[in-house]
């Protein structure tokens, strides 16, 4: 080696080595993730999904061209992630970055952008400075992608469920969710069987336009869907991977509860969306004053208690809440209307870090109840949604008042924090009817309906209990019809209700575990502005002066060594 490096052709060898290293690096990629939160490490379910791909997947990302710095970072992160996807699925993933409608005529471009809008990829208006010294201009950025395979296409909105008012934090969360969103889209395209979701009817559950977004826009496009008339079915078929119990208003009989109980014992998943008290905005608008929220008498307390939770007879209020228009005075003979905070509409968040609700914007609730956990052997409970640190509950009979907060003394009553409103239950559930069922009925279940009675579930199971059905409901207006769930009809603010409900369903019915990728965290390690200003000069000297000084020092040492060497040779 020394002989080769001392020859006059040493530089040829060096160039050859550098070229070989670059070629090997272009073919084989490997990196070590040294970040504390492992932001560059793919989850095991994602790796299994990509390694098992059997058909080609095409991914088109619409982050291209002149973009603000934050969106360029999002684009670069998406490119790095998809490159890692491609290495795990060689020859199965085709990736491209382009502008929406690039290469099309103006009319075709507009049509294509309308097509993206219909899929849920909507533009974000940003300011871009093309050259230094020039004024900024507004651009429409489409922070999304299309993932397609064998004629099927899924849209990926990279900012879905995020509040764009969050600025850098919003894009940081979008960065953390990239793996989940792309892996989830690919998994949906290649799955052989779509899970079937049932919608329970028979106890006054809503079948109006107030569940249009839930049924028509959320369930039917992504899952098999069917109604489950509880009184017409001798047993709830296990063909349903999950059953949604949405806002029942009529009392459950023991026969109905037995059907639900045995569905759970045999492995069926339930999502309870329950309003324990009758409290509706229509009542308040009609009364134009106060009204009393009263118990619906659903008769499911014993069933839920057996599974490990209790929905309380109360209403939750929170100072972190949505706004509604109220008359705050009058101007002449006309009322003066303003948007004011309405504490009966809390904005819920997650504090448990569970992937169902992690990295989500706030979830809007309407007259929610609180949830308590109770002892249930073998059942693990996780709070999915809870109030802020400034909340309270009003026990039955709960009086709903337009002026629920009148002065600062009232504010002091909001002294409870993180009141649970949505709960995940996991484990082996015990039947409410253990040692209570008539032998003849148990024999009938086995002999006639081929579903033997079980006193306890034989396998681990899951269910979700939400003490506010309106989280999954939508407002209907005369001008616009059904709005998306979680949208305030007055401010047009879109909350993350749909993403939360979708994640709940995915967690229950998707055995792949892809949802675990939502647990990824990308921590913002920002500089302290005050400290930066105080120590700016020192750090500038260190970053600019020290490298120059080091080069000059090394040059001086090198020259001194040369002078010494040639002096000895003389």
N, C-alpha and C positions, 0 to 999 in steps of 0.2 A: 504494500500500500504506500509506504514512504517513498519507494523507488518510483512508483507511478505518479505520485503527487509532485515529485521533484523534477519529472521530465518536462519537456517543453510543450507536451500535449495534455497537460493536466486539466486544462480548461475544457477540452473535449469530453473527458471523463466526467467532469462536474456537470456539464450540460446534460449528458446522457442520464446521470443519476436523477437530476431534477425532473427531466421529462418523464422518466419511469415512475417517479413518486407521484407526479401529477396525474398520469394515466391510471395508476392503481387507485388513487383517491377518487377519480371520476367514475370508476366502476364499482368500487366497494366503499360504502359509507359507514362510518361508525363514530359515535360520539358518547362521551361520558356526561351524564346529567349530574352536575355538582350543586344544583339549586336546592335549597332547603325544602321547597314544596314540590320538588320533582316535576316541574312544569313541562319538561321535554320528554317525559317518560309516558308511553302509551299504556293504558290499562289493559289487563289481561283479556277481558271480553272483546275489546277492540282488536287485539292481536289475533284472537281466535277467529273473529269474523273475517278479517282480511286474508288470513292464511287459507281459509276455507272457500274463498270466492271461486265460482265455477264459470261465471259469465263476465263479459267486459262491462266496466262501469265508466261512463263519461262524466266528468266534472267540469263545468264551466263557471268560473268565478268572475263576477262583474266589478272587480276592483282593479282598474287599469287606467293609465293616463295620469294627468296631473291631479294629485290628491294632496290634501293637507297631511302634515306629518303624522298625526294620530291614525289616519286611515291608511297611510303607507305602512305604518307598523303593523296594522291589522292584516294588510295584504301580504306583507313579508312573513308574518306568522302563519297565515293560511298556506302560503307556498311551501314553507318548511314542513308543516304538518302533512300536507298532501304528498310531498316528496317521500316522507317517511312511510306514509300509507302505501305508496307505489313500491317501495322496497320490500314490504311484507307481502305484496300481491303483484309480483312481476308479471308484466304483459297483460294485466287485468284492469289497470287503471289508466285512463287517458285524461290528462289535465290540461286545461287551457285557461288563460286570463284574457279578457277582452271587455270592451265597453258594450253596453246594451245596444243592439242594433248596428254594430260596427260593420261597415261595408254595404249597408242597405241604403236605398233611396229614402228621402225625407218622410214620405208617407208610410213606407214600410217600417222605418225606424219608429215612428209614432205608434204604429199598430203593435210592434214588438214590445214597446214599453208598456202599452196598455195590457198586453198579454202577461207580462211580468207582474203588473199591478193586480191582475185577476188571480194570480197564483199566490199573492201575499208578499211579493218583494216590492216594497214601495221606496221611492227615492228619498234621500235626505239632502236638504239644501245646505251647502257649505260654501265658505269663501276661500278662494284660491288665489295666491299671488304667483304669477307665472315667472316673473323676472324681478330681481332686486330693484327697488326704486319705483316700480310700476304700481298702480293702484290695484286693489283686489277686485276680482270678479266672482259672481255667484255661479256655482255649478251644481248640477244634480248628481249625487253619488248614489249608486244602487248597491248597498252593502249586503249582497246576497249571492246565491249560486244556484245553478240547476244541476241536479244529479239524475242521470238517466241510464236505463239499461233495458234493452230488448223492447223499445217502444214505450216504456213507462218512464214517467218523469216525476221527480219530487223537487219542490222548491225549498231552499234553505235561506231563511232570513237571519243573517248573522247578528242583528240587533233586536230580534223578537224577544219580548218580555223585559226589555230594558227601557229606562227613562232617559231620553236623550238630553234632558236637562242636567244629567249627572256628569257631562263632559268627559274628562279623562278617565274617571272611575268607570263610566259606562263602557267605554271601549276596552278597558282593562278586563272587565267581566266578560265582554264578548270574546276577548282573547282566550280566557280560561275555558269558555264553552265550545271552542272550535272543534275539538275532538269529538265531543258528544254529538254536536249537530251534524257533522259529516258522517260519523259512524252510524247514527240513528237513521239518517236518510238512506244510506247504503243497506242497512239491515232491513228496512221496510221494503226496499225494492227486491231483495233476494229471498225474503221469507216465503216458504212454501205454503203456509196456511196463515191467514189473518185471524187473530183472536176474535171471538164472538162476544159482544157485549149485550146484555139484556137490560131492558128498561122496565122496571116493575110497575104494573098498573093494577088497580083494584081497591086502592085506599085513598082515592082523591088526589093522586099524583098529577102534576101539571102536564097537560097535553096541548097547551096553547102556544102562541107565538113567543111566549116568554122563555121557552126552551128551544127555540129555533136554532140558535147558534150551537147549543150543546148537541142536539140530535143531527141536524142537517149539515153543519159546518165542522163539527169536531168528531163525532162518532162514525157517521156513515162513510165519509171519505177514507178513513184510516182503518176501520174494523168491520167485521161482520156485525150486523145489528139486527135486533129483533125485540118485539115487545114480549114481556113475560106476564100474562094475566094470571095473577096468583090464585084466583078462585076457580079458574078453568083448568088448572094443571094439578093433577093428583100429587106430583112431586115436581120440584123445579129441576128441569133437565140439566145434567152436567155438561151438555153441549155448550152451555153458556160459560165462558171462562170467567166472567164477572157479571154481577148484577148491580145496577145502580138503583138505589131507593131514594128518589128525589121528592122532597117536600110533601110527604103524605099528610093529608088533612083529616082522615077518618081513622077510627079506632081499629087496631089489629086484633083479630080473634086468636085464640089459642091454636086453632087449626092452621092459620096463616103463619103464626110464629114458628110452629113446628116445621113447616116446609122450609122456612128460611134457616132455621137451626140445623136441620139435616143437610141442607145444601152446603152449609159451612163445614159440618162434620165430614162430609165426603170430599172436601177440598175446594169447594166453590168460594170465590172471592166476593166480598160485599163492599160497596161504598155507600155508607149512610150519609145522606144530606138532609138533616133534620132541623126544622124550626119548631121547637117545643112550645113556644108561645105564639099566639096570633097577634102579630104586630106588622101592619102593612102601611105604607105611605098613603094609600088610598083612604084609609080610615082617618089619617091626620088631615088630609086635604079636605075631606068631607066635613069633619068636625070643626076645622079651622081653630082648634084649641087643643085641649088635652084629650087623651083617651087611655083606657086601661088595657094593657096587654095581658091576655088570659091564656090559660093552659088549653092546648088542643086535645088533651086526653088521648094520646096515641097508644098507650098501653104497651110500650116497648121498653120501659125502664128495667124490668126484670131481665129481659134478654140481653141488653147492653151491659147491665150490671154483672151478669154471669161472664161476659167476655172481658170485663176489666175496666169499664168506664161508666160515668154517669153524666148525662146532659142535664144541667141544672135549670130550675125554673126561674130564670133571671134574664136580664138584658145587660149586655156589655156596652160600656161607654169608654171612649178614649179621646184624649186631646189631640192625638195624631189621627186625623180623620179627613173625610172628603167634605166637599162643600155643596150646599143646595141654595136655591134662591128663596129668600124670605123678605117679607115687608118689614123694613127697619124704621119706617117713618112715613111721612107724606109730604108731597110737594104740591101745595094748593089742594085740589080735590083728588089728586092721583097718588096712589101708594108709591113709595120709593123702595124699589127692589134691589137687593144686593146679594151677592154670593157670600154666604157666611159658613163657618165650620159647623158641622152637624155631628155631634159626638156619638150619635147612634149609628154612624157609618164609619166604624174604625178601619184604618189601613193596617193590615196585618203583615207581620214579617216572620221569618224563621230565625231561631237562635240555636237550633240543635246541630246545624251543619249537615242535615240529612240531604242526600242528592235530590229528593223530590222537590224541595223548596230552596235549595242553596242557589245563590247567584240569581235570584229572581227579584224583580221590582216588587213594590208593595202590592198586596192583594186586597181588593175592596170587599168589605162585608157590609151587610145591611141588617140591622137589628139582630146581631148574633147572640147566642147563649154561650155560657162558659161550660167547660168540661172539667170534671174531676176524675182522677184515676182511683180505682178501688182494687183491693186485693183479688188477684186471679192467678192461681198457681201456674207457673210456666209461661206466662204471657209477658212479653217485653213491650213497653209503651214508649213511644217517641212523639214528642210534641212537634207537629209540622208547622202550625201557624199559631201565633200568639200576639197579644196586644203590645203596645209600647210600655215604657216605664211610667207612664202617667195615665192610668186607667182606673175604672171602678166597675162594680156590678150593682144593678138595681133588682132587688128580689121581688117576687110576686106578692101582692099585685103590683106590677110595675106600671107606673104612670108615665106615659110618653108625652113630653111637653115641648112646645115650640121653643120655649125659653128655659132650656134645661140648665144653662149656665148663665146666671144673672150678674154675678160679681166675683171679686177675687176670693172671697170666702168659699164659694162653690169650687173654685179651682183647687183648693187645698184638699177637697174630698177625693181627688183623683190620685190616690196614694198607693195603688196596687200596680204591680209591674208584671208583664209577660203572662197575662191570663190566657190559658190554652183555649183555642177554638177549633183546632183540627188535630186529630190524634191518629197515629199509626199503631196498630196492634199486631204482634207477631208471636207465633208459638203454636202449641197444641191446645186448641180450644176444648172446653168441656161443655156438654150439652145441658141446656136449661132443664130438659125433661128426663135427665138421668134418675132412675128409680121412681119416676112419676108417670110413666107411660103405661097405658093398659096393655096387657099381653096380646090381646086380640088385634089391636092397632099395629103393634110391632110386627106381628105375623103377617098382616095384610101388606105392610110396606115391603116385606121381603118376598112374599108369595105372588102378589099381584103386580106390584110396581118394580120388582127386581132391584130394590134399593133397601138393603137391610138397615134397620135402625142402629145407629152408633151412639154410644154414651159419651164418646170423646173422639176427636179427630185423630186418625192414625198417623198423619203426616203433619209437618210444619205447615201452617197456613198464615194468611195475612188478611186484614181488613182495615178499612179507613173509616173513621167517624168524624164528620164535619158538622159542627153545631150551628150551621147557617147554610140553608139550601140556596139562598140567593147568590152565593159565590159563583154558582154555575148557571144562574139565570141571566136573562138579558132584558133590557128596557125596550119597549116598543113605542115609537112615536108616530104621529099621524103623517109627518113629513117624510121621514126616512124609513119607517117600518122597523123591523127588528134590528137593533144595534148589536155589535159584538159584546159578548159577556165581559163585564168589568169595565165598561165605558161609561163615563159620566156624560149624560145627555146634554148638560148645560155647558160644561167646560171642554168637552170632547177629550178629556184626559183618558188614556187607555192604560188600565192597570193589568197586572199579570195573572188575572184569574184563569184565562184559557190555558196558559202554560202550566199553571199549577194543577188544574184538573187533568190535563193530558199526562203530566208526569205521574200523577196518582194512578191513572189507569195503566200506564206503561210499567210502573213498578209492580203492580199486581199481576199482570198477564204476560209480561215479556220475560221469559226465563233466561235470556242471553246475558243479562246483567249489564247491558250497554249503559243503562242509566247511571251506573257508578261513576262514569266519566264526568258527570256533572259535579262531582265532589272536588274536582281539581281547583286549586286556588293559584292565582297569579298575584303575588303581593307587590303593591306599589311601594317602592323604597325611595321616597321623594326627599329632596334636600330641604333642610330647614331654611326658609327665606331669610330670617333674621340673622342666622349664623353665617349664611352665605354673604350677606351684605357686610357683616362685621369683619369677616376674614377673607374678603375677596382678594385684596392685594397680596396677601401671603400665598394663597393658592395659585394666583396667577404667576407669581415669581417661581413657585415650585414647579408648575407645569410647563412654563416657558423658559425660565432662567436655568433651572437645574439640568435639563437635557443639553442645552447649549454649553453650559459649563462642563458637563461630563465629556462632551465631544472634544472641547478644547483641551481638557486635562489629559485625555487619552492621546490626543495628537501630540501634546508636549512630551508625554512619557515616551511615545514612539520615536519622536525626533531625538530625544536624549539618548535612547538606546542605540539608535543608528550612529550618532556621533561617537558614542563610546566604542561601538563595534569597529568603525572605520579608523578610529584613533589607534586601536590595538593592532589593526592590520598594517599600519604604517611602521 
